[in-house]
Amino acid sequence: MIIREALLSDYKGIAWVHVESWRSSYENLIPPHLMEELDCEQREDLWKKILLHDKVWVVEDRDQIVGFVHGGLTRSNNYMDYQGEIYALYILSGYQGLGLGKMLIRTLIEDLSKQNIASLLVSVFEEDSQCHFYETLGAEKIDSVEVDLEGQRVKEAVYGWMSLPQI
C-alpha cells in the first residue's frame, strides 16, 4: 500500500470511498432517507472542486484508493487557538484497523507543519468509534456541539491537539 498526494483524476475513487465509508460507518447515526440519498456522482462533483484547490492524501492498494485524508487551515471561528483541521478521514471498512488512519494523519501533519501550522482539531460524530481513535492519538475533547442533518440533530465531538502530535 502506498500513500500519495491525490491527483485531480482521483476524484471518482475518493468519492466512492467517501460514500461507502458513510454507508458502513454511519448507518445507525444518519437518518435512513439521507443514507438513501448518498450519491457517488454528487460526491464526485464535490471532490473535483476540492482537488482543484486543496491537498488530499490517498492510500492505495493495488491501484485502488481505499482511504483518504483532507485537511488544512481551521474553518471555524469558534476554535481560534487551533490553526489546522482534519476535514475528512475515511478508510474502507475492510482496511480499517491496519494503521492506515495513523499513516494518513502523519502525512497530513507533516504537510501542515511545512505550512507552520502548529495545532490541529477534528470534529466527529459523538457516537462514532473515531472518538476513541483520536483519543488514542492524544487528542483532547474540547467541545460538544449539535449539528443539523436534514432536520435531525446529531452531536459532534470536537477534538484538538494544541501542538501537532508525533504519530
NUTIGU-908169 format. One line per field, with one value per residue (C-alpha): x, y negated, z; residue number from 0. Coordinates in steps of 0.1 Angstrom, whole numbers, padded with zeros to 4 digits. Each point is the difference from the previous one (the first is absolute). Example, Ala and Ser with C-alpha at 12.3 -4.5 7.8 and 13.67 -1.06 7.14 Angstrom:
BEGIN
c1: [0123 0014]
c2: [0045 -0034]
c3: [0078 -0007]
resi: [0 1]
// end
This chain:
BEGIN
c1: [0000 0012 -0010 0003 -0014 -0033 -0002 -0031 -0006 -0005 -0033 -0021 0019 -0001 -0037 -0006 0019 -0018 -0035 0009 0015 -0030 -0022 0020 0008 -0030 -0029 -0014 0008 -0014 -0037 -0009 -0011 0034 0017 -0021 0009 0037 0012 0034 -0006 -0009 0032 0020 -0010 0010 0034 0008 -0004 0019 0029 0004 0009 0009 0025 -0015 0020 -0011 0011 -0001 0000 0006 -0008 -0033 -0006 -0010 0002 0008 0005 -0008 0011 0013 -0006 -0027 -0033 -0018 0003 -0010 0034 0025 0027 0001 0016 -0005 -0030 -0006 -0030 -0005 0017 -0016 0012 -0020 -0012 0021 0031 -0007 0022 0031 0016 -0010 -0018 0031 0022 -0024 -0001 0038 0003 -0025 0019 0033 -0016 -0017 0033 0016 -0026 0009 -0033 0007 -0034 -0028 -0037 -0025 -0038 -0017 -0034 0000 -0014 0027 0029 0024 -0003 0021 0024 0008 0003 0026 0019 0001 -0029 -0020 -0037 -0005 -0036 -0033 -0024 -0033 -0002 -0031 -0001 -0031 -0021 0016 0022 0033 0027 0036 0030 0028 0035 0032 0038 0015 0032 0003 0003 0029 -0017]
c2: [0000 -0035 -0034 -0029 -0034 0003 -0010 -0016 0032 0017 -0017 0031 0023 -0025 -0005 0037 0004 -0029 0014 0036 -0011 -0020 0030 0024 -0024 -0021 0023 -0004 -0037 -0015 -0001 0028 -0024 -0017 0033 0008 -0034 0006 -0002 0005 -0024 -0028 0007 0002 -0036 -0010 0017 -0014 -0035 0008 0015 -0031 -0020 0023 0027 0034 0031 0035 0035 0025 0038 0015 -0033 -0004 -0028 0015 -0031 -0037 -0030 -0036 -0029 -0035 -0032 0000 -0010 -0009 -0033 0017 0016 -0028 0018 0027 -0007 0032 0024 0035 -0005 0036 0033 0031 0035 0029 0024 0029 -0021 -0014 0011 0003 -0033 -0018 -0028 -0007 0000 -0024 -0023 0001 -0010 -0029 -0012 0000 -0022 -0023 -0005 -0011 -0028 -0010 0014 0011 0011 0022 0008 0025 0004 0034 0013 0006 0035 0009 0024 -0026 -0018 0027 0000 -0037 0004 0027 -0025 -0025 -0022 -0017 -0005 -0038 -0004 0018 -0017 0009 -0002 0003 0028 -0006 -0006 0025 -0013 0019 -0006 -0005 0002 -0025 0013 -0020 0001 -0032 0011 0024 0035 0023 0029]
c3: [0000 -0008 0012 -0025 -0007 -0019 -0036 -0016 -0018 0034 0006 -0008 0023 0028 -0005 0001 0032 0015 -0008 0010 0033 0009 -0008 0021 0029 0005 -0008 0036 0003 -0032 -0009 -0025 -0026 0000 -0003 -0031 -0015 0002 -0035 -0015 -0029 0024 0020 -0032 -0007 0035 -0002 -0034 0015 0031 -0019 -0021 0031 0029 0008 0006 0009 -0011 0009 -0029 0000 -0034 -0018 0018 0025 0033 0022 0001 0022 -0007 0022 0001 0019 0027 -0016 0032 0019 0032 0006 -0007 0020 -0026 -0033 -0019 -0005 -0012 -0023 -0010 0007 -0015 -0005 -0015 0027 -0012 0004 0035 0029 -0022 0011 -0032 0019 0020 -0031 -0018 0030 0003 -0036 0005 0031 -0019 -0027 0025 0019 -0032 -0001 0036 0013 0036 0014 -0013 0005 -0013 0003 0001 0008 0037 -0003 -0025 0008 -0014 0034 0016 -0030 0004 0038 -0004 -0022 0029 -0010 0027 -0002 -0001 -0008 -0008 -0025 -0016 -0038 -0022 -0026 -0020 0030 0023 0028 0004 0025 -0011 0022 -0007 0008 -0001 0004 0012 -0017 -0029 0013 -0008 -0016]
resi: [0 1 2 3 4 5 6 7 8 9 10 11 12 13 14 15 16 17 18 19 20 21 22 23 24 25 26 27 28 29 30 31 32 33 34 35 36 37 38 39 40 41 42 43 44 45 46 47 48 49 50 51 52 53 54 55 56 57 58 59 60 61 62 63 64 65 66 67 68 69 70 71 72 73 74 75 76 77 78 79 80 81 82 83 84 85 86 87 88 89 90 91 92 93 94 95 96 97 98 99 100 101 102 103 104 105 106 107 108 109 110 111 112 113 114 115 116 117 118 119 120 121 122 123 124 125 126 127 128 129 130 131 132 133 134 135 136 137 138 139 140 141 142 143 144 145 146 147 148 149 150 151 152 153 154 155 156 157 158 159 160 161 162 163 164 165 166]
// end
